[in-house]
């Protein structure tokens, strides 16, 4: 897993939670239903398809 700042981490998880709440497919098997909790689990398992582009 790439090392992200806390701001990048928050942005990635927030963006993914929004995607999930809008109906995007969940990328992990989980009993959780809250989009933010699912996004956190996806982040922990390093399966979120979002990257950070730095200059």
Buried (B, 14 or more C-beta within 10 A) or exposed (E): EEEBEEEBBEBBBEEBBEBBEEEEEBBBEEEEEEBBBBBBBBBEEEEBEEEEEEE
